[in-house]
């Protein structure tokens, strides 16, 4: 998952019509199988109080290797994510579901440096955010410090929009820990909207099988 997400191409936008990944696109409802997170038991920090998501926003990231990341958002920032080799998402794979955990505005450049230093470590110590320690999922072959990944995401709120309503520069790292019932992920980001304020975000996620969601 996210295995080759090592830098996005700035300014690359999708075709006029947004991608549709397994029938999921902005304006549609996604039904979820709650067993996807219930099987993780009490160990997980992932919780969700519904089994249906109203998709009101859609993001796309064009990667340097020609692949795409597709993100589908609800109004309360729950995110369904998929990878694809094709821009239209017709060959979608590697699905995951993330919920927001925390969001903060760094008060100074010093706090931004501290955050980026945390994202460079081989594990993320989430004690300050009431989270456990998560080993790094990207760069798993190395236990030395690694700079976080940077990318651009274009965000749309209309399936037939010709231009994104927002572009967000992101500095991020993905972590994961194995539980007895499966895997739990942590996506840590610095988000810098074009013309907006910088925020530091944490999202807790789980992998999704194809049979665990539909639109």
Residue, then its C-alpha position, 0 to 999 in steps of 0.5 A: x500500500x502506497x509502496x511507490x508514493x514517493x513524490x507527486x507531479x505538481x500541476x498534473x490534473x485528471x481528464x474532464x470527468x473524474x475517475x470512478x473506482x469500482x463505481x465510487x466517485x463524488x456524489x455517490x454513497x459507499x456502503x461498508x462492511x463493519x466487519x472490516x474494522x470490527x475484526x480488529x477487536x479492542x486493540x484498534x484505535x480505528x472506530x466508525x459509527x456508520x456503515x455508509x459514506x456520502x462522498x462529497x469530495x474527491x482527490x487525485x495524486x499523479x505519481x512520478x512512476x505513472x500511477x495514481x492515488x484516488x481519495x474519496x472524502x466525506x464532509x467530516x473527512x473520512x477518506x476512502x483511498x485506492x491506487x490505480x495504474x490508469x487515470x480513470x481508476x478502472x483498474x483500482x487496487x490497494x484499497x484503504x479507509x482512514x478516519x481523522x484522529x487529530x488536526x493542529x495548526x503549527x504556531x511557528x516554523x519551529x513546530x513545523x521542523x519538529x513535526x517533520x523530524x517526527x515524520x523522518x523517524x523509523x517509527x512514530x511515537x504517538x503518545x502526545x496524541x494518545x496513540x501507540x508507537x507505529x513502525x514505519x510502513x514506507x522504507x521498511x527495509x531501513x531503520x535509519x531516518x528518512x525524509x518524508x514523502x512530498x506530493x500534490x493532491x488536486x481536490x474536486x467537489x463536482x464530478x464534471x468539474x474541469x478544474x480542482x477547487x483546491x490543491x494541497x501540498x503534502x509532506x507525509x509518512x505512512x506507518x502500520x502496526x500488526x494486530x492480532x486481527x489484522x493491520x492498522x495504519x497511521x498516515x501522518x501529514x503536513x498539509x499546505x493548501x495553495x493559499x491556505x494555512x498549514x495544518x498537521x494531521x493524523x489519520x488512522x486507517x485499515x486495509x479494505x478488501x474488494x468485498x468490504x465496500x460497494x457504491 
